[in-house]
Structures are given as structure tokens and as C-alpha cells.
Amino acid sequence: MESTKEYTNGELTIIWQPKLCQHSGICVKTLPNVYHPKEKPWIQIENATTEELIAQIKKCPSGALSYRLNVNTKSEDK
């Protein structure tokens, strides 16, 4: 039983929790080049910048999409 799926571009990892998804479509409408619900993998993270992905994930109303910055990134000086 899968509880989460992860997709990474090296700098950022998107965490998707399918059971939380309300299918509002905000992700697809915001970044249609990244989110393809009828394809596998449905998240094609390489089609947007890390900044664009973070901005979109913050708009997810259900919290099904979240992210973490990977440790070995240049922007680690926060």
C-alpha cells in the first residue's frame, strides 16, 4: 500500500500523498507542463524551475503536495 510518492530534480523533492489529494486541479492549471494526471509518472519535475515548483506546491489546498529541499544544494545558507 503506497502512502507517498517522491519526485526529485536533485535540488528539490516533491512529496505526493495520494490519499490527501482532493483533485482540485490547481497543480495542473498552474504548471501544466509538470503535472500530467493521465501519465506515469504524472509529475514531470524537470519541466519547471525549483522556484516555480515551490510556489505551486504552496497553493495545494489539500496538502497532498509538499516538498523538501535536498541537503546538497547551493541555496543551503538559510
C-alpha positions as CSV (number, residue, x, y, z in Angstrom):
1,M,0.0,0.0,0.0
2,E,1.6,3.3,-1.1
3,S,1.3,6.2,1.2
4,T,3.6,8.7,-0.6
5,K,5.4,9.1,-3.9
6,E,8.5,11.2,-4.3
7,Y,9.8,13.0,-7.4
8,T,13.2,14.9,-7.4
9,N,15.2,17.2,-9.6
10,G,18.3,16.9,-7.4
11,E,17.6,20.3,-5.7
12,L,14.0,19.7,-4.6
13,T,12.0,16.6,-3.8
14,I,8.2,16.8,-4.3
15,I,6.2,14.5,-1.9
16,W,2.8,13.5,-3.1
17,Q,0.3,11.9,-0.7
18,P,-2.4,10.5,-3.0
19,K,-4.9,9.8,-0.1
20,L,-5.0,13.5,0.7
21,C,-5.5,14.7,-2.8
22,Q,-8.8,16.5,-3.4
23,H,-8.3,16.7,-7.2
24,S,-8.9,20.4,-7.2
25,G,-6.7,20.7,-10.3
26,I,-4.7,23.7,-9.1
27,C,-1.4,21.9,-9.8
28,V,-2.4,21.1,-13.4
29,K,-3.7,24.6,-14.1
30,T,-0.7,26.3,-12.5
31,L,2.0,24.1,-14.1
32,P,0.5,22.1,-17.0
33,N,4.0,21.1,-18.3
34,V,4.8,19.4,-15.0
35,Y,1.5,17.7,-13.9
36,H,0.0,15.1,-16.3
37,P,-2.7,13.2,-14.3
38,K,-3.2,10.6,-17.1
39,E,0.5,9.7,-17.5
40,K,3.1,7.8,-15.4
41,P,5.0,9.4,-13.8
42,W,2.3,12.0,-13.5
43,I,4.7,14.6,-12.1
44,Q,7.5,15.6,-14.5
45,I,9.5,17.8,-12.2
46,E,12.2,18.6,-14.8
47,N,9.7,20.8,-16.7
48,A,9.8,23.7,-14.2
49,T,12.3,25.6,-12.0
50,T,12.6,24.8,-8.3
51,E,11.1,28.3,-7.6
52,E,8.1,27.6,-9.8
53,L,7.5,24.3,-8.2
54,I,7.7,25.7,-4.6
55,A,5.2,28.5,-5.5
56,Q,2.8,26.0,-6.9
57,I,3.1,23.4,-4.1
58,K,2.3,26.2,-1.6
59,K,-1.1,26.6,-3.4
60,C,-2.1,23.0,-2.9
61,P,-5.4,23.2,-0.9
62,S,-5.3,19.7,0.5
63,G,-1.7,19.4,1.4
64,A,-1.3,16.4,-0.8
65,L,1.8,18.0,-2.4
66,S,4.7,19.1,-0.2
67,Y,8.4,19.4,-0.7
68,R,11.8,19.3,0.8
69,L,15.0,21.0,-0.3
70,N,17.7,18.4,-0.7
71,V,20.8,18.8,1.5
72,N,23.4,19.2,-1.2
73,T,22.1,22.3,-2.8
74,K,23.8,25.7,-3.3
75,S,21.0,27.6,-1.7
76,E,21.6,26.0,1.7
77,D,22.6,29.2,3.5
78,K,19.2,29.9,5.1
